[in-house]
Amino acid sequence: MPNIVLVGAGSTSFSIELLKDISMLPSLSGSTLSLVDIDRKRLDMARYLVTRYCQESKTSLAVNAYTDRRHALEGAEYIISAVKVGGYDPLEKERTIAEEAGYYRGIGDRVSCYYGGIGAYHQLAFFEGLAKDIEAICPDAWLVQTGNPVFEGTNYITRNFRVKAVGVCHGHNAYKEIAQELGLDIDRVNVEMFGFNHCIWLAKFYYGGKDAYPLLDEWIKTKAADYWKSERYLDPNRVFSKDQLSPGAIEAYRLYGVMPIGDAVRSGTPWWTHTDYETKCVWYGKNGGFDSKPGWDSYLASKTVIQDTLSRIVSSGKSVMDAYRPSETTEEHIPFIDSLANGVERTLILNVPNKGAVTGIPDDIFVEIPVICNATGIHNVRMGSLPPRLMNNVIMPRLIAAQNIMQAYENHDREQLVLWLCNDARTRSYKQAKDLIDKLLAQNWNSAADAHYR
């Protein structure tokens, strides 16, 4: 049975979400799950909770735990990488420094945490080390990359190492918010969406076999204004929503011809809708949407609540299943593994090399598209093209930004980071960009990055 390794298992709630999927698939009964984390305390908690969950749900799963990933990789067939090096505190400090230099909410993809710090250094360095270990210890294994930046990470790894990799994200499920607000039966909705990770677009939208975009157009014309005044839209607790039908998302649809899905609402929408808090409130609702300061603070607070809840379960000995009932999640990591390992054919949304699936994108660049997975492997679904305005103003600039990030890392090139930041619409001079890059790299948590980028 599959030998699965989860690197970054200290994110215990994610570990249990994956376990819920395993428990729902009898074909994975008898598999091995090896938990890896450098934080012994968090690793021990993850192992305790996962083992308890298996006992309570009667899931047959061999559970191991390691602080040294190289031991876990021996015999591994699937490695799920969910690591975020250094946590969030340094990233929030970097955001403050960037805001003082004139970059509201930090630099990067609207929210600076996406890149995992300045130039994505810490994440890319981790990806590189993991890829080397996979090459040496389990070269036939699949790397299932879920820690950000997925786009740069998957491209960098496969460009420089002989590693089989896919990227996994759940943002594509946000199309269901559109269907729900339009009052559609989700079982009769069919969609085709594609692009890059955190930048995917609803190219085709069908309901009962017919084009459903006219239904959205009618909603915008007759109901959108009332929706934006409604309690459910203005509810401050809505910050966890992806703002899927916000004025900002609808404006992107007007400009580019297709709807942004999930994180594309923040990372693919026009920069001028994100210039300051007041502007974000206009375009993304009360509190300014998910990546405003109130929204992001609430997101970070939720992580603390989850960790505290899990700690109480451990200390009290209460049932894990009371908090995490067995159910199929929206994550695609385990279904992907089951399809390849057991030949269960599925259509999944994954990040894979393009190979002609999306017109105008190089074949080796990872795109987020529908793929057919079965015992013979991964088979891309040919998607065609996105509207020219979208390609020219969003897709290709996103690819160029990724190339800059990867080349800066690979070539130890500090000036490439400066040039990357010079492309930010908020940059008014080369000096402004250079001074900020130098200041961020001078922070004590970035000493290794400072030495790397010469």
C-alpha positions in Angstrom: 0.0 0.0 0.0 1.1 3.6 -0.5 3.9 4.9 1.6 3.0 8.6 2.2 5.2 11.2 3.9 3.9 14.5 5.2 6.6 17.1 5.6 5.4 19.9 7.8 3.1 17.8 9.9 3.2 20.3 12.8 0.3 22.0 11.0 -1.8 19.4 12.8 -5.2 20.5 11.5 -4.0 20.0 7.9 -2.6 16.6 8.9 -6.1 15.6 10.2 -7.8 17.0 7.1 -5.6 14.6 5.0 -6.4 11.8 7.4 -10.1 12.4 7.0 -9.7 11.8 3.2 -7.7 8.6 3.9 -10.4 7.3 6.2 -13.0 7.8 3.5 -11.1 5.7 1.0 -11.0 1.9 1.8 -8.6 1.4 -1.1 -5.9 3.2 1.0 -6.4 1.0 4.1 -3.1 -0.4 5.3 -1.1 2.6 4.0 1.8 4.1 5.9 1.8 7.8 6.9 5.1 9.3 8.1 4.8 12.6 9.8 7.8 15.0 9.6 8.5 18.2 11.5 11.6 19.8 13.0 9.5 21.0 16.0 9.4 17.9 18.3 6.6 19.3 20.5 4.3 19.9 17.5 5.3 16.6 15.9 4.4 14.7 19.0 1.1 16.4 19.2 0.4 15.6 15.5 1.3 12.0 16.0 -0.9 11.7 19.1 -3.9 13.2 17.3 -3.4 11.3 14.1 -3.0 8.0 16.0 -6.1 8.7 18.1 -8.1 9.6 15.0 -7.1 6.3 13.4 -8.2 4.4 16.5 -11.5 6.2 16.8 -12.4 6.0 13.1 -11.0 2.4 12.8 -8.7 3.5 10.0 -6.0 1.0 9.3 -2.9 3.2 8.9 0.7 2.8 10.1 1.8 6.1 11.6 5.4 7.1 12.1 7.0 10.4 13.2 10.4 11.8 12.4 12.3 15.1 13.0 14.8 14.1 10.3 13.1 13.9 7.0 15.8 11.7 5.4 14.7 8.8 7.6 11.1 9.3 6.6 12.0 9.4 2.8 13.4 5.9 2.8 10.9 3.9 0.8 8.6 6.9 0.3 6.3 6.9 -2.7 4.4 10.2 -2.2 5.8 13.2 -0.3 3.3 16.0 0.6 5.3 19.2 1.3 3.3 21.7 3.5 6.2 23.6 5.1 6.2 27.3 5.8 9.7 28.1 7.0 9.9 30.5 10.0 6.1 30.9 10.4 4.3 34.2 10.1 6.0 36.6 12.5 9.0 37.5 10.3 6.6 38.0 7.4 4.5 40.4 9.3 7.6 42.4 10.3 8.6 42.5 6.6 5.2 43.8 5.8 5.5 46.7 8.3 9.0 47.6 6.8 7.6 47.5 3.3 4.6 49.7 4.3 7.0 52.3 5.7 8.7 52.4 2.3 5.4 53.0 0.5 4.2 49.5 -0.3 0.8 49.1 1.3 0.3 45.5 2.7 3.8 44.6 1.7 5.4 43.4 -1.5 4.7 40.3 -3.5 1.3 38.9 -4.6 -0.9 41.4 -2.8 -0.1 39.6 0.4 3.6 39.2 1.1 3.3 35.8 2.8 2.6 34.3 -0.6 6.2 34.3 -1.5 7.3 33.3 2.0 9.5 36.3 2.7 11.8 38.5 0.6 12.5 36.8 -2.8 10.9 33.6 -1.5 14.4 32.7 -0.3 13.5 30.6 2.7 10.9 28.6 0.8 13.0 28.0 -2.3 16.0 27.0 -0.2 13.8 24.4 1.6 12.4 23.2 -1.7 15.9 22.8 -3.0 17.1 20.8 0.0 14.0 18.5 -0.1 14.5 17.9 -3.9 18.1 16.9 -3.4 17.0 14.4 -0.7 14.3 13.0 -2.9 16.8 12.5 -5.8 19.2 10.7 -3.4 16.8 8.6 -1.3 13.5 8.0 -3.2 14.0 9.1 -6.8 10.8 7.5 -8.1 8.6 9.2 -5.5 6.0 11.9 -6.3 6.4 15.3 -4.6 3.0 16.8 -3.9 3.8 20.5 -3.3 1.2 22.5 -1.3 3.4 25.0 0.6 3.6 28.4 -1.1 4.8 29.6 -3.4 3.5 26.6 -5.3 4.0 28.2 -8.7 7.6 29.1 -8.2 8.3 26.0 -6.2 7.1 23.4 -8.7 8.8 25.2 -11.6 12.1 25.6 -9.8 12.2 22.0 -8.5 11.4 20.4 -11.9 13.7 22.8 -13.8 16.7 21.9 -11.6 16.2 18.4 -10.3 15.0 15.0 -11.5 11.9 15.1 -9.3 8.3 14.2 -10.3 6.2 17.0 -8.9 2.6 18.3 -8.9 1.2 21.3 -7.1 -2.0 21.2 -5.1 -4.3 24.0 -4.0 -8.0 24.2 -3.1 -8.7 27.7 -4.3 -10.5 26.4 -7.4 -13.5 25.4 -5.2 -14.5 29.0 -4.9 -16.5 28.8 -8.1 -19.2 27.2 -5.9 -19.7 30.5 -4.2 -20.8 31.9 -7.5 -23.2 29.0 -8.1 -24.6 29.3 -4.6 -25.4 33.0 -4.9 -27.0 32.5 -8.3 -29.2 29.8 -6.7 -27.9 27.0 -8.9 -28.0 23.3 -8.2 -24.2 22.6 -7.8 -24.7 19.1 -9.2 -25.8 20.6 -12.5 -22.9 23.0 -12.7 -19.9 22.3 -14.9 -16.8 24.5 -15.1 -13.5 24.8 -16.9 -11.0 27.0 -15.1 -7.3 27.3 -15.6 -4.3 29.6 -15.3 -1.5 29.6 -12.7 -1.7 28.7 -9.0 -3.5 31.6 -7.2 -4.3 33.0 -10.6 -7.0 30.8 -12.2 -10.0 32.0 -14.3 -13.4 30.6 -15.1 -13.0 30.1 -18.8 -16.3 28.2 -19.2 -19.3 28.1 -16.9 -22.2 25.8 -17.7 -25.5 25.0 -16.0 -27.6 22.1 -17.2 -25.4 22.0 -20.3 -26.0 25.6 -21.2 -23.7 28.6 -20.9 -24.3 30.1 -17.4 -22.4 33.3 -17.9 -25.7 35.0 -19.0 -27.1 34.1 -15.6 -24.2 35.8 -14.0 -24.6 38.9 -16.2 -28.3 39.1 -15.3 -27.4 38.8 -11.6 -24.8 41.6 -11.9 -27.4 43.8 -13.7 -30.4 43.2 -11.3 -29.1 41.8 -8.0 -25.5 42.7 -7.4 -26.2 46.2 -5.9 -28.6 44.7 -3.3 -26.1 41.9 -2.6 -23.3 44.3 -1.8 -25.7 46.1 0.7 -26.8 42.8 2.3 -26.0 41.6 5.8 -24.3 38.5 4.4 -21.9 40.5 2.3 -21.2 43.2 4.9 -20.9 40.7 7.8 -17.4 41.3 9.2 -17.0 37.6 9.7 -17.0 37.2 6.0 -13.3 37.9 5.9 -12.6 34.2 5.3 -14.5 34.3 2.1 -12.4 34.7 -1.1 -14.6 37.8 -2.0 -15.7 35.8 -5.0 -18.6 38.1 -6.0 -17.2 41.4 -4.7 -17.2 44.6 -6.8 -13.4 44.0 -7.3 -14.1 40.5 -8.8 -16.8 41.8 -11.0 -14.6 44.6 -12.2 -11.9 42.0 -13.2 -14.6 40.1 -15.1 -15.6 43.3 -16.9 -12.0 44.1 -17.8 -10.8 40.6 -18.8 -13.9 38.8 -19.9 -13.8 35.8 -17.4 -14.2 35.6 -13.7 -11.2 35.3 -11.3 -11.6 32.3 -9.0 -10.4 31.9 -5.4 -7.1 33.7 -4.7 -7.1 35.3 -8.2 -9.6 37.8 -6.7 -6.7 39.3 -4.8 -3.7 38.4 -6.9 -5.1 38.8 -10.3 -7.4 41.8 -9.9 -6.1 45.3 -10.9 -3.5 46.9 -8.6 -5.5 50.1 -8.4 -8.2 48.3 -6.4 -5.7 47.5 -3.7 -3.9 50.8 -3.1 -5.1 51.5 0.5 -7.5 50.3 3.1 -10.4 52.7 2.1 -10.1 51.6 -1.6 -10.1 47.9 -0.7 -13.3 48.5 1.4 -14.9 49.9 -1.8 -13.9 47.0 -4.0 -13.9 44.1 -1.5 -16.5 45.0 1.1 -16.5 45.8 4.8 -13.0 45.3 6.4 -11.4 45.4 2.9 -11.6 41.7 2.2 -9.4 38.7 3.0 -6.0 40.3 2.7 -6.7 43.6 4.3 -5.3 44.1 7.8 -8.5 43.2 9.6 -9.1 40.2 7.4 -5.5 39.0 7.6 -5.3 39.5 11.4 -8.5 37.5 11.7 -7.0 34.7 9.6 -3.9 34.6 11.7 -6.0 34.6 14.9 -7.9 31.6 13.6 -4.7 29.6 13.3 -4.0 30.2 16.9 -7.6 29.2 17.9 -7.2 25.9 15.9 -3.9 25.1 17.6 -5.3 25.9 21.0 -8.3 23.7 20.3 -6.0 20.8 19.3 -3.8 21.3 22.4 -6.9 21.1 24.6 -8.0 17.8 22.9 -4.6 16.4 23.7 -4.5 17.6 27.3 -8.1 16.5 28.1 -8.0 13.2 26.3 -11.3 14.1 24.5 -12.3 12.5 21.2 -10.6 13.8 18.1 -13.5 12.8 16.0 -15.9 15.0 17.9 -14.0 18.0 16.4 -13.1 16.3 13.0 -15.8 14.0 11.8 -14.9 11.7 8.9 -15.9 13.4 5.7 -14.5 14.0 2.3 -12.6 17.3 2.2 -12.0 19.7 -0.7 -8.3 18.9 -0.7 -7.0 16.8 -3.7 -3.7 15.4 -2.2 -5.2 12.1 -1.2 -7.5 11.5 -4.2 -4.4 12.1 -6.4 -2.4 9.5 -4.5 -5.3 7.0 -4.6 -5.7 7.5 -8.4 -2.1 6.8 -9.2 -1.6 4.0 -6.6 -4.9 2.2 -7.0 -6.0 3.1 -10.5 -9.1 5.0 -9.5 -9.7 7.4 -12.4 -10.5 11.0 -11.4 -10.5 14.4 -12.9 -8.7 16.7 -10.6 -7.4 20.3 -10.7 -3.6 20.2 -10.3 -0.5 22.2 -11.1 1.4 20.3 -13.8 3.7 21.1 -16.7 1.7 22.8 -19.5 2.6 20.5 -22.4 0.4 22.4 -24.8 -2.7 22.4 -22.6 -2.9 26.3 -22.4 -2.2 28.2 -25.6 0.6 30.7 -25.3 2.3 29.2 -22.2 5.7 27.4 -22.6 5.3 23.6 -22.3 7.5 23.3 -19.2 5.7 26.0 -17.2 3.4 24.7 -14.5 -0.3 25.5 -15.1 -3.3 24.8 -12.9 -5.7 22.9 -15.1 -8.0 19.9 -15.0 -6.1 16.6 -15.4 -7.2 13.0 -15.7 -5.4 10.8 -13.1 -5.3 7.0 -13.2 -2.9 4.1 -12.9 -1.1 5.2 -16.1 -0.3 8.6 -14.7 -1.4 12.2 -15.2 -3.1 13.3 -18.5 -3.6 17.0 -19.2 -6.9 18.2 -20.5 -6.4 20.6 -23.4 -7.8 23.9 -22.4 -7.1 26.3 -25.3 -6.7 30.0 -24.7 -7.6 32.8 -22.3 -8.7 36.2 -23.5 -5.9 38.4 -24.9 -6.4 41.1 -22.3 -6.0 38.6 -19.5 -2.9 37.1 -21.0 -1.2 40.4 -21.6 -2.1 42.1 -18.4 -2.2 39.3 -15.8 -0.9 35.9 -17.0 2.3 36.9 -18.7 3.2 39.5 -16.0 2.7 36.8 -13.4 5.0 34.5 -15.3 7.6 37.2 -15.6 7.5 37.9 -11.9 8.0 34.2 -11.2 11.0 34.0 -13.6 12.5 37.0 -11.8 12.1 35.3 -8.4 13.6 32.0 -9.6 16.5 33.6 -11.5 17.4 35.8 -8.6 17.5 32.8 -6.3 19.4 30.6 -8.8 21.9 33.2 -9.7 22.4 34.7 -6.2 21.4 38.0 -7.9 20.3 40.8 -5.5 19.9 43.3 -8.3 17.4 40.9 -10.0 15.3 41.2 -6.8 15.5 45.0 -7.2 14.4 44.8 -10.8 11.5 42.6 -9.8 10.4 45.2 -7.3 10.8 48.0 -9.8 8.0 46.4 -11.8 5.6 47.1 -8.8 3.2 49.9 -9.7 4.0 51.6 -6.3 7.8 51.9 -7.1 8.7 55.5 -7.9 12.4 55.2 -8.2 15.2 52.6 -8.5 16.6 53.9 -5.2 13.2 53.2 -3.4 13.3 49.6 -4.6 17.0 49.0 -3.8 16.8 50.6 -0.3 13.8 48.4 0.6 15.5 45.2 -0.7 18.6 46.0 1.2 16.7 46.8 4.4 14.7 43.6 4.3 17.8 41.5 3.7 19.5 43.3 6.6 17.0 41.9 9.1 18.4 39.2 11.5 16.0 36.5 10.3 17.2 37.1 6.7 21.0 36.7 7.4 21.2 33.6 5.2 19.2 35.3 2.4 21.5 38.4 2.7 24.5 36.2 2.2 22.8 34.4 -0.7 21.8 37.4 -2.7 25.1 39.1 -3.5 
